[in-house]
Each structure stands twice: as C-alpha cells, then as structure tokens.
C-alpha cells in the first residue's frame, strides 16, 4: 500500500508453550521495510517449542521522523521445517506492540474484525434455537390454507409509464383500469430471474418464474396487483392472470410472484446490496486508510462484525453451492442472479433520494420506507457533511489525499469490477463527492441492511408470502387450478420450515446491538467532532421518538427504520 514502508526499528519475540525467545531486532543491514518488500531474516536462538504467538514492536530510528508501518504477514519456518503463518494486515505506530497468533483455520480474520465473545455465544445459541424451532415446525405444522398474499417489496416496483406490447399481452378489455387511472399504475419486473438454472429438493424438480406484475394504487392508497404474467415474453402459453380469473388461478399466479420476490430479495437486495457491498467498503477501508485517518475513524464503527458474518455465510452456504438454503435455484442460480444484479447495479440506486425519484415513488401515500428513510438519509448526510468539512477545507484537500483516493479506487475496481456505467466514482474530486459517497456507505450498512433483514420474519413467517421454492411448472393456461394445485406447488414442509427459521434468525434483535450513531471506541479526540457526534445522536433520538409517535396511530406499525433499532453495521 502507499507509504506502507518504514525506516523505524522493528523487533520480534517468539512466544511458545515453554517461554519466550529473546527480543530481537530485524535487521539485514539495508532498507528492510520498504513499501511492497518481502524480507527474509535468519534468527539464531532456542525456539520456545510449540509456537503460539509473535510479538512485534516498532521504535523510532535515531533522528528520523516517525512513520507508521503496515505489516501484511509474517511466516516462520521452524528448525523442523514447519511453516507457520501469522497474518497481521494492520498499521503500527511509534511504540506500539502487537501480538499475533497463528492462522490455523481455513479463514483467518484479525481480532479487530472478529466477533466479540457476547456475539459469538449469542450466535451459537440462536442457531441452536433456530434448529430446534425448525424441528418443532416440521413435526407439528398443519396447513390451513387461506392465501392472503401481500406485496411489500420496497425495492422492486416502480411507476409504470409505458407498457411494452413485446413483453405484455395486455388488452383494453382485460385491464380497463390501466387507461382510466393515469399515474396510478406501478410495475414489478423480475427479469433478472429469467432462464436461471433450477434444482431438485427432496428428489423433486423445482421451478421459478420471471414475472411481470402490475399494481394499481386504489383511491384509499393501497397498491393492489391487477395483472400478472409469469414469463417475460408474451405468448399463447404465457397468459396474463387477472383478479377476474378463478380464485385459484389468481392465487397461484401471486404465489409465483412472491417466490420470485423472495429470491430477488435474498440474493440481490439483501445479500449483494448490503452484505457484499459492506464487505467491499470494509476491506478497502482496512487496506488503504490508516487508523489515524479521519474517514477511518468515521467509518470503522460501521464495519463491526461484517467480515466474520460474511465469512460464515460463505463457509456455510456460498462456498459449497450444494449447501445453499433450500431455494428453487440453489447456489448456482443464486450466484448467477447476483452476477446479473451486479451488472445492473447503479450508484443512484444506492442513494435513496435518487432511487425514489427514478422509480417515480415520490407521491404515493403510506410509503413508510420512503418517508422514514429519507428523513434518516438527511440526518446522516448532515452529520457526514459537518464531519467531512471539518477535515477537508477545500476540494484541493480531497484531491491531495492519496489514501482517500486509494480507498475509493479499490472499491470501484474490486467491488464494482471497474464498470464505469454503474456511476460509482473512480476518484474524489470535490468535498461534496466525498460527503455523498460516505453518506451512502453509512446508510447502506446500517439503515438499509436493518430494514431488509428485520421485516423478513414479519412477512415471511406465513411462508406463502415468501416461498423459497415451488414444485410445479408454471401454468400455461387458465382454468386448470384448484386448491390441491396450489398445495402441490408450495414447497415441502421441511423446506419451508428451514427458510422460516432463517428469517427468524435474521430478524431477531442482537443482544450486543450497537445502534446507529454510536462511536464506542471514542476515536475522535478533538472537541469539535465530539460535539458533532453528540448533536447527531440527539437528532437520531428525536427521529426515533417521532417514528414511535407515528406508529402509535397505525394498525400495522412500520418500525424498521427507527434509529433506536438500527444496527450500526452489517453484523447478522
């Protein structure tokens, strides 16, 4: 990394089961620790048997100015020719002492980003409770089928300006309301699911639709489905289902839409847009910004537990596609879906005000995600603005900050694959660009992640609302469905119970929750930033009370964007 090298003295001590080695200076009579250098040292002393830890120390060299050092990795070859690796991947300052332990597991994370003891114990207990609950559901659940499907997705639907005759087989007679209610029609388009590979579950082939669903805003502000087509291209074997069709045809069409929504929600909006983006922001932060950097101090609380949580998801599910949770498209399909979603991901879609405007959702009533979210976005933006402008007095300060530029460049290249069409900045030219991007990062890893995970169990515990898989092929005609058809289409009970237990696990409040706006590490030592944080926390507390007052008058409260319950980071 830029300026990762040092001229200072580096000392090492080996610590084992039978004591410590002598504190030894690493010196081979040259520039040992230049940026990008790999250096080898031969040390002669008694090894302390069964090496456990390495202790590193850094002291100033003579009269030269002190400069931080970034150590990536230390590997030790023992007299028995065993090679032991000690990952570090952090900066060291003057007089600092670091103790490193061996990377024994398949994936090693530094202690600074690993679960706390409380988090680790809670995660283990919650997982066991989830397994127990799943067993109970499997043995006791009896389905009394009354399918009152809801449409609650906050990310898929947009204002419908024009209906393409190429994709839709919609006639005036079928949906007269389209032409009578200008401006009240909205579209959910699940085109990213088209032609995805499907799998077998319990020896039964599974199926997935790529539907188009029209929603109508009625006079009292509710958005109701009025037309559903289960495949993207219009054809005689791809009918448009309407509320006027038979009850079972219409319910079955809605079930296929909810399955598509569940898959897109899990892969795209939840995992890609929050977990994986949070990992991108975090890794680049740790690699490019030293701990003394103001943007490091501002963002490090928003990285808590993210890397270990994503490592667990990868190890348990994505690292082996056969172990992916019971969905109709499996791990291979989920990976393909995320690739498609990434190719369409834009900077504006991650910035809530632009997202709402581009989708034409500024004026629809009872849209609490928009209302609460925009107020929260503005609070975060105001706080970030005051903090950034305190440290960057001019655009020139931003241009000259090479560490900040390295941070955003790596996010662009590694996180967004260098796709300039996404609109993600490749560099920062102005203070305002930094403010907008940092606001987006904080909103994504806190508010957006919390609202997407917290609602899972509320809506998905009635599993026809969020079925992860469906067992029957898509209907090619109308009038052939009955109650048994719907029951045969829905997933097996063990599949449904598994997904519901996952929803319960994700929606469960964390015992060690650090709410939005908290900076427990007291990173900032200046009086002005400390006051900015206190003012920000007061504004968040006021917004929490305002949202609670509003919810007191609602039959179905919307609590997912209440700052009191928003986690500071992607930690589950």
Secondary structure, 3 states (H helix, E strand, C coil): CCCCCCCCEEEEEEEECCEECCCEECCCCCCCCCCCCCCCCCCCCCCCCCEEEEEEEEECCCCCCCCCEEEEEEEEECCCCCEEEEEEEEEECCCCEEEEECCCCCCCCCHHHCCCHHHHHHHHHHHHHHHHHHHHHHHHCCCCCCCCCCCCCCCCEEECCCCCCCCCCCCCCCCCHHHHCCCCEEEEECHHHCCCCCCEECCEECECCCCEEEEEECCCCCEEEEEEECCCCCECCECEECCCCCHHHHHHHHHHHHHHHHHHHHHHHHHHHHHHHHHHHHHHHHHHCCCCCHHHHHHHHHHCCHHHHHHHHHHHHHCCHHHCCCCCCHHHHHHHHHHHHHHHCCHHHHCHHHHHHHCCCCCCCCCHHHHHHHHHHHHHHHHHHHHHHHHCCCHHHHHHCHHHHHHHHHHHHHHCCCCHHHCCCCCCCCHHHHHHHHHHHHHHHHHHHHHHHHCHHHHHCCHHHCCCCECCCCCCCCCCCCHHHHHHHECCHHHHHHHHHHHHHHHCCCCCCCECCCCCCCCCCCHHHHHHHHHHHHHHHHHHHHHHHHHCCCCCCCCCCCHHHCECCCCC
